[in-house]
Amino acid sequence: MWPESGEEKAPLRTGLTTGSCATACCVAAAQYLFAQRQDDKVSILLPKGKRVDLVIESYQAIAQGVCTSTIKDAGDDPDVTHGARIFVELSLCADPGVFFHAAEGVGTVTRTGLVLAVGEPAINPVPRQMMTEHLLGFAETYLYQGGFNVAVGIENGAVIAQKTMNPRLGIQGGLSILGTTGIVRPFSCAAYIASIHQGIDVARANGLSHMAATTGNASETAIKDHYGLDDMALLEMGDFVGAVLKHIRKVEVQGATQLTKLSVCGGFGKISKLAQGHMDLNSRVSSIDLAALAELAATLGASDALQKRMQAANTSVQAMGFAQQENLLLADAVCAQAVTFARRYIPDHMALEVWAIDRQGQFVGFAKDGTS
């Protein structure tokens, strides 16, 4: 589940995706099979042309092939697979081509709506392309006419997957092998954003009409209990509200319309950032605007004294508390502003509503537009 984002800023390191790790394991395994080499490091080419080196942790002979492994380094990204052992079991086969399989800890697609067909191992297209290009390069170099069986695995992947959206997406038995550029950029959380997109796609493909996007555990529990929503309809977006709004705008325009209602639910502070037009609610990117909250309170009748107290508040929740003491519905007004901003992205055929909760997980604000 998505943790609340921190408030401290620090220099951040980039990392490498599970797709890059699996590609490195393929390169090491191919070198082992064709050149009898067991290099401590191997070099791979990323999709945008950058070359990077990865450390190979182990080599182990298996039937008709070899198993190689590396340790995933996600840099300073809060990635659940950081430190995980990624491995590839590579064997040769008579039929030309590259054939992908799920080893221990990599899931299998069981639900429509993903980029992969039902029954396929959860190895996404770009990682497949990376591994294929590197392996076919070896085949050309060594005049090899046969093919490759590639089984990709993640140690303890089935356990780690319970911390992700994979079970809701219909990816059973483990994690996905992800990556579009090969690089993990700190707090861009590309893998998490990809899961958000997949969650929307799966919900639409399975006929759901109402989705709820939440910033964390408490907001998800609140909105789930309120509506009695199925897990597939719940989208824990964390700080990435922009990923939700932009993807809904894209798919509802490109394809047949499916969703008819979106509920956005989050902590009051997060919703106040959305109300100010922020698409990333992480503290590294956007800040609480106490002055804007005070100005909004003024439109509700706040006195000058109250506005000054709000501007000097330690937190947005404290500022909201000051407004509540004078019976001002500040949280409702913030939600209304958030609805107005989000509507720029959400098509008119969808009803839209925004809920705000306090730190105890109780609803404190609500606004809606549309048909429900």
Secondary structure, 3 states (H helix, E strand, C coil): CCCCCCCCCCCCCCEECHHHHHHHHHHHHHHHHHHCCCCCEEEEECCCCCEEEEECCEEEEECCEEEEEEECCCCCCCCCCCCCEEEEEEEEECCCEEEEEECCCECEECCCCCCCCCCCECECHHHHHHHHHHHHHHHHHCCCCCEEEEEEEECCHHHHHHHCCHHHHCEECCECECCCCCEECCCCCHHHHHHHHHHHHHHHHCCCCEEEEECCHHHHHHHHHHHCCCHHHEEECCCCHHHHHHHHHHHHHHCCCCCCEEEEEEEHHHHHHHHCCCCCCCCCCCCCCHHHHHHHHHHCCCCHHHHHHHHCCCCHHHHHHHHHHCCCCHHHHHHHHHHHHHCCCCCCCCEEEEEEECCCCCEEEEEEECCC
